[in-house]
Amino acid sequence: DLPERARRWKRGRRGIHLYYLLWQAVALRAAREAHRRHRFDLVWHLTLANIWFGSVAPLVGPPVVYGPVGGGARVPWRLLPTLGPRGVAIEAVRTSVDTVARYANPLARIAWRRSRLVLVQNPETRRWLPRRHRERAEQFPNVVLDIPPGPRRRDRAGPPTAAYAGDLLPLKGVALALRTIARLPGWRLLVAGAGPDEPRLRRLAADLGLEDRVQFLGWVERDRLHQLLRDQVDVFLFPSLRDQAPWAVAEARALGLPVVCLGVGGPPLLGGRAVAR
C-alpha cells in the first residue's frame, strides 16, 4: 500500500484511479527489489483490470503477462439516450479519457509493446489494442466463482419474476430492464442494489406505471441474494451497456438462472443470452 500520508484523500472507490497510478510507482520499486533477491522467471500484472491504465510490470525485467484487462467495450450509440443527461455526460468524459490514454499514456504503450501475453476479457478489448499487438492477446475473463451447489425452486407460486443485481449506475442499463418489464404484463422485477441512478429509475418506474410490479430492494447481502435468486426469480436481467466481465452474470448462471443481456462486452461470454442492441 501507499504510505498513509499519501492516501489520506482516498475514500473507498473515490480517487481509486489516481491512487492506482501512484501505487504503481511504489509497486515498481518493491518488485525490482524482490527480483534482485529472488530472480523471477515471470512477472504477472493482474490488478485493476483496465487496459488503458497500463502497467509498470515490463520495467521490472523478466517476461510479462498483462491482464486480464478490459476497457474496450463501448456503449452502443443508439442506446446513449437511455443513460439520461448525467449518464451521457459521464460516458462522454470516459470516452475522451479512454481515447487520450490509448495514444498518450506511456504505461499503456509499454504494457502492450513489452508483454509476451496480453489477457483480454472480451473481443472488444482485443480490437481496442493497436493491430500489431493483437496477435499476442488471448481472451480470458477474470471471473472466479465460489458458489456452493444447491437446487433452485421451480414449484413456487406467484407471477413470473425477473431480477437485476448490481450498482445502480446509468451505464448498467437498468432503465432498459424497466422498459422491458413495462412490455411484459404480469411480470415483476426485483432490483437489488443501490447507487446514484436510483432516483431517476424510481421516477421512470412511476412514469411507466410499474410501482406495483417493481421492487427496489437496496443492497442485499450476498448469501441472501443468492437464496432470493434461487427461490423467487425466473430470469436474470443484466442490460449493462459496457461491462467487461461481470461476475453477477456468471453467478446467476451458476445458480441455474437464464440470463438476458445485450451483445456488448463480457456478459455473452459468461453465459448470457444476448439480444440485439
Secondary structure per residue as TSV (DSSP state, phi and psi in degrees):
chain	resnum	aa	ss	phi	psi
A	1	D	-	360.0	162.1
A	2	L	-	-71.8	155.7
A	3	P	-	-56.9	149.1
A	4	E	G	-56.1	-39.4
A	5	R	G	-66.0	-20.9
A	6	A	G	-93.6	1.3
A	7	R	S	-136.1	21.0
A	8	R	T	-63.8	-29.7
A	9	W	T	-78.4	-13.2
A	10	K	-	-83.8	132.5
A	11	R	B	-132.4	104.7
A	12	G	T	61.7	-126.9
A	13	R	T	-86.7	-9.0
A	14	R	B	-68.4	125.0
A	15	G	T	82.6	9.9
A	16	I	H	-62.9	-33.3
A	17	H	H	-72.0	-43.0
A	18	L	H	-64.7	-42.4
A	19	Y	H	-56.3	-42.6
A	20	Y	H	-63.7	-40.4
A	21	L	H	-64.8	-40.9
A	22	L	H	-67.5	-39.5
A	23	W	H	-61.6	-36.8
A	24	Q	H	-61.3	-35.0
A	25	A	H	-63.2	-41.9
A	26	V	H	-69.3	-40.0
A	27	A	H	-62.6	-38.1
A	28	L	H	-61.7	-44.5
A	29	R	H	-61.8	-44.1
A	30	A	H	-65.3	-40.6
A	31	A	H	-67.0	-39.9
A	32	R	H	-64.3	-40.0
A	33	E	H	-64.8	-41.9
A	34	A	H	-65.7	-36.2
A	35	H	H	-66.2	-37.4
A	36	R	H	-61.9	-34.5
A	37	R	H	-80.2	-39.3
A	38	H	H	-112.9	-13.7
A	39	R	-	52.0	74.6
A	40	F	-	-67.0	151.2
A	41	D	S	-93.1	-21.9
A	42	L	-	-152.0	143.1
A	43	V	E	-116.4	130.2
A	44	W	E	-120.0	112.9
A	45	H	E	-91.8	116.1
A	46	L	-	-137.1	23.5
A	47	T	S	-102.8	151.4
A	48	L	S	44.5	87.7
A	49	A	-	-73.2	70.5
A	50	N	B	-134.3	115.2
A	51	I	G	-67.6	-28.8
A	52	W	G	-89.8	5.9
A	53	F	G	-87.8	-20.9
A	54	G	-	76.5	-171.7
A	55	S	-	-155.3	145.7
A	56	V	S	-92.7	-1.7
A	57	A	G	-55.3	-39.1
A	58	P	G	-62.5	-16.0
A	59	L	G	-85.5	-4.7
A	60	V	T	-74.2	-41.9
A	61	G	S	140.3	-59.8
A	62	P	S	-69.2	170.2
A	63	P	-	-56.6	151.1
A	64	V	E	-124.5	137.8
A	65	V	E	-106.7	128.7
A	66	Y	E	-115.1	115.3
A	67	G	E	124.8	-174.5
A	68	P	E	-71.7	136.3
A	69	V	E	-126.4	148.9
A	70	G	B	-123.2	-159.4
A	71	G	-	115.7	-7.4
A	72	G	-	-87.7	-19.2
A	73	A	-	-69.2	136.9
A	74	R	-	-121.4	152.8
A	75	V	-	-67.7	126.1
A	76	P	-	-58.2	133.9
A	77	W	G	-57.6	-40.6
A	78	R	G	-73.3	-10.1
A	79	L	G	-99.2	-0.4
A	80	L	G	-54.4	-40.4
A	81	P	G	-58.6	-23.7
A	82	T	G	-70.0	-14.1
A	83	L	G	-76.6	-20.5
A	84	G	H	80.2	165.3
A	85	P	H	-57.0	-44.8
A	86	R	H	-65.7	-42.3
A	87	G	H	-64.7	-38.7
A	88	V	H	-63.8	-41.5
A	89	A	H	-63.7	-43.4
A	90	I	H	-62.3	-42.4
A	91	E	H	-67.1	-35.3
A	92	A	H	-63.7	-42.4
A	93	V	H	-64.0	-45.3
A	94	R	H	-61.3	-44.8
A	95	T	H	-62.8	-38.4
A	96	S	H	-64.9	-45.7
A	97	V	H	-63.0	-43.4
A	98	D	H	-56.4	-48.1
A	99	T	H	-64.6	-44.2
A	100	V	H	-64.0	-42.7
A	101	A	H	-63.2	-32.8
A	102	R	H	-60.9	-33.8
A	103	Y	H	-106.2	-21.3
A	104	A	H	-115.0	-11.7
A	105	N	-	-87.0	109.7
A	106	P	H	-63.9	-30.4
A	107	L	H	-67.0	-35.5
A	108	A	H	-66.0	-44.9
A	109	R	H	-66.8	-38.8
A	110	I	H	-62.1	-43.1
A	111	A	H	-62.3	-44.8
A	112	W	H	-66.9	-42.2
A	113	R	H	-74.9	-36.0
A	114	R	H	-103.2	-8.6
A	115	S	-	-77.7	138.2
A	116	R	S	-72.3	-31.4
A	117	L	E	-144.0	132.6
A	118	V	E	-115.3	118.8
A	119	L	E	-93.5	119.7
A	120	V	E	-113.1	148.8
A	121	Q	S	-85.4	-16.4
A	122	N	S	-161.0	164.3
A	123	P	H	-61.7	-33.7
A	124	E	H	-61.2	-37.1
A	125	T	H	-69.8	-35.7
A	126	R	H	-61.1	-44.6
A	127	R	H	-68.3	-25.3
A	128	W	H	-67.7	-29.0
A	129	L	S	-63.7	146.9
A	130	P	-	-54.4	142.4
A	131	R	G	-53.0	-38.5
A	132	R	G	-69.7	-14.0
A	133	H	G	-102.6	-4.5
A	134	R	G	-70.2	-26.2
A	135	E	G	-67.1	-18.0
A	136	R	G	-96.7	8.9
A	137	A	E	-100.8	134.8
A	138	E	E	-125.7	142.3
A	139	Q	E	-76.8	129.2
A	140	F	-	-159.7	85.7
A	141	P	-	-61.8	153.6
A	142	N	-	-100.3	22.4
A	143	V	-	-81.2	132.0
A	144	V	-	-129.5	123.7
A	145	L	-	-103.7	145.6
A	146	D	-	-134.2	33.2
A	147	I	-	-83.9	124.3
A	148	P	-	-68.8	144.2
A	149	P	-	-65.4	149.0
A	150	G	-	-171.2	149.2
A	151	P	-	-71.6	151.8
A	152	R	-	-105.9	131.0
A	153	R	-	-70.4	132.4
A	154	R	-	-124.6	6.1
A	155	D	-	-110.6	17.7
A	156	R	-	-75.6	155.3
A	157	A	-	-89.5	171.5
A	158	G	S	108.0	171.4
A	159	P	S	-71.8	158.0
A	160	P	-	-60.6	140.2
A	161	T	E	-130.6	132.8
A	162	A	E	-108.5	160.7
A	163	A	E	-143.3	150.6
A	164	Y	E	-126.7	142.6
A	165	A	E	-137.5	130.7
A	166	G	S	151.4	-174.2
A	167	D	-	-63.8	145.9
A	168	L	-	-97.0	85.4
A	169	L	-	-122.7	152.2
A	170	P	G	-53.6	-41.7
A	171	L	G	-67.5	-14.8
A	172	K	G	-74.9	-12.6
A	173	G	-	73.7	20.9
A	174	V	H	-63.4	-27.0
A	175	A	H	-58.8	-35.8
A	176	L	H	-66.4	-37.6
A	177	A	H	-63.0	-40.9
A	178	L	H	-63.6	-43.5
A	179	R	H	-67.0	-31.1
A	180	T	H	-66.2	-46.7
A	181	I	H	-62.8	-34.3
A	182	A	H	-61.7	-24.8
A	183	R	T	-94.0	2.8
A	184	L	S	-121.9	80.3
A	185	P	T	-55.8	135.5
A	186	G	T	96.2	-18.3
A	187	W	-	-87.8	152.2
A	188	R	E	-122.6	163.2
A	189	L	E	-131.4	129.6
A	190	L	E	-103.4	127.6
A	191	V	E	-114.5	108.2
A	192	A	E	-104.0	115.6
A	193	G	-	147.8	175.4
A	194	A	-	-149.3	162.5
A	195	G	-	162.1	176.7
A	196	P	T	-67.3	-15.5
A	197	D	T	-87.5	-1.5
A	198	E	H	-61.0	-44.2
A	199	P	H	-58.7	-42.5
A	200	R	H	-63.2	-40.3
A	201	L	H	-67.3	-38.2
A	202	R	H	-64.8	-39.9
A	203	R	H	-64.0	-41.5
A	204	L	H	-64.0	-42.1
A	205	A	H	-60.0	-40.6
A	206	A	H	-66.8	-42.7
A	207	D	H	-62.2	-32.6
A	208	L	T	-86.6	-0.6
A	209	G	T	71.0	36.2
A	210	L	-	-107.4	12.0
A	211	E	T	-54.4	-35.3
A	212	D	T	-89.8	-1.9
A	213	R	T	-121.2	-4.8
A	214	V	E	-121.3	129.3
A	215	Q	E	-121.6	120.6
A	216	F	E	-90.3	114.5
A	217	L	E	-93.0	-11.0
A	218	G	E	70.9	-167.2
A	219	W	S	-68.0	135.0
A	220	V	-	-121.2	128.6
A	221	E	-	-57.1	143.2
A	222	R	H	-58.3	-48.1
A	223	D	H	-62.6	-39.4
A	224	R	H	-66.3	-38.2
A	225	L	H	-62.4	-44.7
A	226	H	H	-59.6	-41.7
A	227	Q	H	-65.0	-40.1
A	228	L	H	-60.8	-44.2
A	229	L	H	-64.3	-38.5
A	230	R	H	-67.0	-40.3
A	231	D	H	-92.4	-29.0
A	232	Q	H	-122.5	-5.7
A	233	V	-	-115.6	140.2
A	234	D	S	-102.7	-34.0
A	235	V	E	-141.6	138.3
A	236	F	E	-99.8	121.7
A	237	L	E	-98.1	127.4
A	238	F	E	-137.4	76.8
A	239	P	-	-87.1	38.2
A	240	S	-	-61.8	143.1
A	241	L	S	-91.3	-7.3
A	242	R	S	-168.4	41.6
A	243	D	-	-75.4	143.4
A	244	Q	S	-88.0	-47.0
A	245	A	S	-157.5	72.3
A	246	P	-	-72.5	124.2
A	247	W	H	-64.9	-30.7
A	248	A	H	-58.5	-37.0
A	249	V	H	-66.3	-47.5
A	250	A	H	-63.5	-38.4
A	251	E	H	-66.6	-42.1
A	252	A	H	-61.9	-41.2
A	253	R	H	-64.6	-40.3
A	254	A	H	-64.2	-27.7
A	255	L	T	-83.7	0.7
A	256	G	T	91.9	11.0
A	257	L	-	-93.1	140.0
A	258	P	-	-70.3	144.9
A	259	V	E	-120.2	128.9
A	260	V	E	-107.7	128.5
A	261	C	E	-143.7	177.1
A	262	L	E	-88.2	157.2
A	263	G	S	-82.8	55.8
A	264	V	S	-132.0	131.0
A	265	G	S	69.1	-139.6
A	266	G	S	-87.0	-24.4
A	267	P	G	-52.3	-43.6
A	268	P	G	-63.5	-28.4
A	269	L	G	-72.7	-20.8
A	270	L	G	-101.9	14.4
A	271	G	T	109.9	0.7
A	272	G	-	-75.3	146.1
A	273	R	E	-92.3	112.9
A	274	A	E	-83.0	138.8
A	275	V	E	-108.3	161.7
A	276	A	-	-58.9	140.3
A	277	R	-	-103.8	360.0
